[in-house]
Amino acid sequence: MSSFHLDIRPDGVAVLTFDLPGEKVNKLTTPVMDELDRLLDEIAANREIRALVVRSGKPEGFIAGADIAEIRDITDGRGARN
């Protein structure tokens, strides 16, 4: 399930909404960052897009922070990448 929704308006303004499914707040995780990276590449390659607005789909704020469990896994060696 996607954490982002991209809407490209006829005037060339793209609206990218960050709304992490099943969560009360948006938080940065590796899958979220990977998805955002892919989307930004697609947006940059799209000549119809003249401007980009990035917004939150959550009423309380944009991003609460990073996923603490994921950071803990990195620091104790379980999530370290080679």
Phi and psi in degrees as GROMACS dihedral restraints (atoms count N, CA, C in turn):
[ dihedral_restraints ]
;  ai    aj    ak    al  type     phi  dphi    fc
    3     4     5     6     1   -77.8    20    10
    4     5     6     7     1   145.7    20    10
    6     7     8     9     1   -94.4    20    10
    7     8     9    10     1    -5.9    20    10
    9    10    11    12     1  -130.7    20    10
   10    11    12    13     1   150.2    20    10
   12    13    14    15     1  -128.3    20    10
   13    14    15    16     1   127.6    20    10
   15    16    17    18     1  -109.5    20    10
   16    17    18    19     1   125.8    20    10
   18    19    20    21     1  -121.9    20    10
   19    20    21    22     1   120.3    20    10
   21    22    23    24     1  -103.8    20    10
   22    23    24    25     1   114.6    20    10
   24    25    26    27     1   -80.9    20    10
   25    26    27    28     1   158.4    20    10
   27    28    29    30     1   -60.0    20    10
   28    29    30    31     1   -23.5    20    10
   30    31    32    33     1   -83.0    20    10
   31    32    33    34     1     4.0    20    10
   33    34    35    36     1    89.6    20    10
   34    35    36    37     1     3.1    20    10
   36    37    38    39     1   -90.7    20    10
   37    38    39    40     1   124.9    20    10
   39    40    41    42     1  -100.9    20    10
   40    41    42    43     1   137.5    20    10
   42    43    44    45     1  -115.8    20    10
   43    44    45    46     1   117.1    20    10
   45    46    47    48     1  -105.9    20    10
   46    47    48    49     1   114.9    20    10
   48    49    50    51     1  -105.0    20    10
   49    50    51    52     1   126.3    20    10
   51    52    53    54     1   -97.5    20    10
   52    53    54    55     1   115.4    20    10
   54    55    56    57     1  -146.5    20    10
   55    56    57    58     1    91.2    20    10
   57    58    59    60     1   -65.3    20    10
   58    59    60    61     1   115.8    20    10
   60    61    62    63     1   -62.8    20    10
   61    62    63    64     1   139.2    20    10
   63    64    65    66     1    75.0    20    10
   64    65    66    67     1     8.2    20    10
   66    67    68    69     1  -121.2    20    10
   67    68    69    70     1   148.2    20    10
   69    70    71    72     1   -73.8    20    10
   70    71    72    73     1   -29.0    20    10
   72    73    74    75     1  -131.8    20    10
   73    74    75    76     1   157.5    20    10
   75    76    77    78     1   -82.0    20    10
   76    77    78    79     1   135.8    20    10
   78    79    80    81     1  -139.7    20    10
   79    80    81    82     1   151.8    20    10
   81    82    83    84     1   -84.5    20    10
   82    83    84    85     1   124.8    20    10
   84    85    86    87     1  -129.8    20    10
   85    86    87    88     1   167.6    20    10
   87    88    89    90     1   -59.3    20    10
   88    89    90    91     1   -46.5    20    10
   90    91    92    93     1   -61.9    20    10
   91    92    93    94     1   -36.8    20    10
   93    94    95    96     1   -64.4    20    10
   94    95    96    97     1   -45.8    20    10
   96    97    98    99     1   -65.1    20    10
   97    98    99   100     1   -38.0    20    10
   99   100   101   102     1   -63.7    20    10
  100   101   102   103     1   -43.4    20    10
  102   103   104   105     1   -64.5    20    10
  103   104   105   106     1   -43.2    20    10
  105   106   107   108     1   -62.3    20    10
  106   107   108   109     1   -41.7    20    10
  108   109   110   111     1   -58.7    20    10
  109   110   111   112     1   -46.3    20    10
  111   112   113   114     1   -63.1    20    10
  112   113   114   115     1   -43.4    20    10
  114   115   116   117     1   -64.4    20    10
  115   116   117   118     1   -41.4    20    10
  117   118   119   120     1   -65.1    20    10
  118   119   120   121     1   -34.7    20    10
  120   121   122   123     1   -63.5    20    10
  121   122   123   124     1   -44.3    20    10
  123   124   125   126     1   -62.9    20    10
  124   125   126   127     1   -43.0    20    10
  126   127   128   129     1   -64.1    20    10
  127   128   129   130     1   -43.7    20    10
  129   130   131   132     1   -63.0    20    10
  130   131   132   133     1   -31.6    20    10
  132   133   134   135     1   -82.7    20    10
  133   134   135   136     1   -13.3    20    10
  135   136   137   138     1   -87.3    20    10
  136   137   138   139     1   108.7    20    10
  138   139   140   141     1   -71.3    20    10
  139   140   141   142     1   -13.9    20    10
  141   142   143   144     1   -75.9    20    10
  142   143   144   145     1   -20.4    20    10
  144   145   146   147     1   -86.8    20    10
  145   146   147   148     1   122.8    20    10
  147   148   149   150     1  -102.8    20    10
  148   149   150   151     1   -24.0    20    10
  150   151   152   153     1  -152.4    20    10
  151   152   153   154     1   155.3    20    10
  153   154   155   156     1  -128.5    20    10
  154   155   156   157     1   129.3    20    10
  156   157   158   159     1  -110.2    20    10
  157   158   159   160     1   127.6    20    10
  159   160   161   162     1  -110.7    20    10
  160   161   162   163     1   125.4    20    10
  162   163   164   165     1  -137.2    20    10
  163   164   165   166     1   167.6    20    10
  165   166   167   168     1   -98.7    20    10
  166   167   168   169     1   145.1    20    10
  168   169   170   171     1   -91.9    20    10
  169   170   171   172     1    -2.2    20    10
  171   172   173   174     1   -96.3    20    10
  172   173   174   175     1   135.5    20    10
  174   175   176   177     1   -71.0    20    10
  175   176   177   178     1   -21.7    20    10
  177   178   179   180     1   -89.2    20    10
  178   179   180   181     1   -13.5    20    10
  180   181   182   183     1   162.0    20    10
  181   182   183   184     1   178.0    20    10
  183   184   185   186     1   -84.3    20    10
  184   185   186   187     1   -62.1    20    10
  186   187   188   189     1  -138.0    20    10
  187   188   189   190     1   132.1    20    10
  189   190   191   192     1   -81.7    20    10
  190   191   192   193     1   -24.8    20    10
  192   193   194   195     1   144.4    20    10
  193   194   195   196     1  -158.8    20    10
  195   196   197   198     1   -92.1    20    10
  196   197   198   199     1   163.7    20    10
  198   199   200   201     1   -76.5    20    10
  199   200   201   202     1   107.8    20    10
  201   202   203   204     1   -59.3    20    10
  202   203   204   205     1   -39.6    20    10
  204   205   206   207     1   -61.1    20    10
  205   206   207   208     1   -38.5    20    10
  207   208   209   210     1   -67.1    20    10
  208   209   210   211     1   -41.1    20    10
  210   211   212   213     1   -64.4    20    10
  211   212   213   214     1   -42.3    20    10
  213   214   215   216     1   -60.1    20    10
  214   215   216   217     1   -42.2    20    10
  216   217   218   219     1   -62.1    20    10
  217   218   219   220     1   -35.9    20    10
  219   220   221   222     1   -68.3    20    10
  220   221   222   223     1   -44.2    20    10
  222   223   224   225     1   -71.4    20    10
  223   224   225   226     1   -26.6    20    10
  225   226   227   228     1   -97.4    20    10
  226   227   228   229     1     7.3    20    10
  228   229   230   231     1    93.5    20    10
  229   230   231   232     1   -10.1    20    10
  231   232   233   234     1   -73.8    20    10
  232   233   234   235     1   -27.2    20    10
  234   235   236   237     1  -111.3    20    10
  235   236   237   238     1     9.9    20    10
  237   238   239   240     1   -64.1    20    10
  238   239   240   241     1   138.5    20    10
  240   241   242   243     1   -97.4    20    10
  241   242   243   244     1   146.8    20    10
